[in-house]
C-alpha cells in the first residue's frame, strides 16, 4: 500500500472531538464519514494478507493466466509493506500466531498531512516533523469449531464476542482492563457503504473509554479513548416487492467483519461525555487499530488479523513499547480462546474472567509476557552508560518457554529495517502518595495496548 493510499483518519495521531460526527446525526448523514474510514482501513488491513492472493475454490478458479500474474503482483506489494517478525505457539490455540511489522515513516506521514487537517497534538513540537508510526500485526487461521479439545472457536463465537460484544469481551478475557464504558453512541440504522469490492452494513459507531491497570503503585493506569466502528460484509439475498412499483433489497451478512478503532486525542478535555479520560491519577494513551475476521473461501477456516499502532505515553520510551507490543497482541489469541472455552462450559463468562488486573477495551494483552518484562530496563539500569533511546543496547527478548518462535509468517516479508522511534521524553510527574516515577520497571508489557481482539 503506497503512501497515496494512506489517509488522515486511521492514524495514531487520531481525531479530535470536534472532528467526530454530531451524536444526533442520522444514518444517512453518517454514511460519508463511515465510508471515509473504510476507504483507509480496508486496503490497509488487506495489505497484510490480500484477498486477491487467497486461492479460490477449484470450482471458482479463473483459468486466465493473467490472473496468476495479478495475484503475484499483489503479494509482492504486500511483501514490501510488512516485515515478518516470527510466530508463536500456545497450548490454548491449535493455530500459530504469525507476527509482522510495518513502519510508516515521517516522510509518508508528512505527505498525508499535506493533504489533510492534522491535530496539533500530532507533532512533538510545533515545528517538528511528524514521528513515524510503527504498526504491529498478527495473523492466525483457526478451524471453525466449538468442539471440546479443538482449541479454537466457531464463527458464531467469533462474531458474537469480537463484533457484537467487543468491549465487554475484552474486559472479560484481558487481565489488565479495569474498566470499559461506551461514552457516546451513534445510531447507524441501515447505513451501507461500498469499499474494496464489498458492500458493508450492520454498522456500529461509538466512543469507548478503556482503563488499563499496568502496575500500580509504580506505574499509573492508562486510559484509551477511541472511536470504534464495526461493520459486516453484506451480500444481496433477493429483491422483494415493497409496494406497487418499488423494490427493496434483502441482504444477508457474509462471514466477514471489521473492527476499526481510532484514538480521540482530546476527549477528556473537550467532551462532557468523558469520564475515565479526565480521571485523576491516570495517563491518557493513544492507539489505533484495524481488525478483520473472515472465513476463507474453500477451506472455511477463520482468518483473524489485527494491526495496531499505539503509544502508552508517560515516561515509557517508544522503542521499549515497540519491543513489547508483538508479545502482547500475540498473547491475546490464547487468552481469547481460553475464555471462550470457559464460556461454553458456563464457568467463565463476561463477568467472571476479569478479576485480577482487569482488561481494557482497547487491546492491551493480559499479563506482561516474560520476554517483554525482561526487555524493559529495571529502574536505575539506564544509568550504566546506556542511552534510553538506543535500542541497540537492549537485546531482543527471548521467547517464553511456552511461546517458541517458529518459521517466518506466511504473510509477506517486508521492507528495509527501520530504526525504532526515539523514546518519549515526557514524564508523568510525581506519583500520588510518594509513588516512584520509575515507570520503566519490569511492568512495561502491560502498558502498551495491543488492540487485538480485540481491541
Secondary structure, DSSP 4 states (H G I P E B T S, - for coil): --GGG--SSSSTT-B-GGGSPPTT--HHHHHHHHHHHHHHHHHHHHTTS-GGGSPPPGGG----HHHHHHHHHHHHHHHHH-EEEEEE--TT-SS-EEEEEEEE-HHHHHHHHHTS---GGGBSSTTPPBPPEEEEEEEEEE-B---TT--SB-HHHHIIIIIITHHHHHHHH-TTEEEEEEEEEE--TT--EEETTEEEEEEEEEEEEEEE--STTTS-EEEEEEEEEEEEEEEEEEEEE-SSS-EEEEEEEEEEEEEEEEEBTTHHHH-TT-SGGG-TTEEE-EEEEEEEEEEPTTT-PEEEEEEEEEE--TT--HHHHHHHHHHHHHHHHHHHHHHHHHHHHTSSHHHHS--SSB--SS---SSPPHHHHHHSPPTTGGGTT--TT-GGGSPPPPPPTTS---SPPSS--B-S--PPPPPP-----PPGGG------STTHHHHS----S--
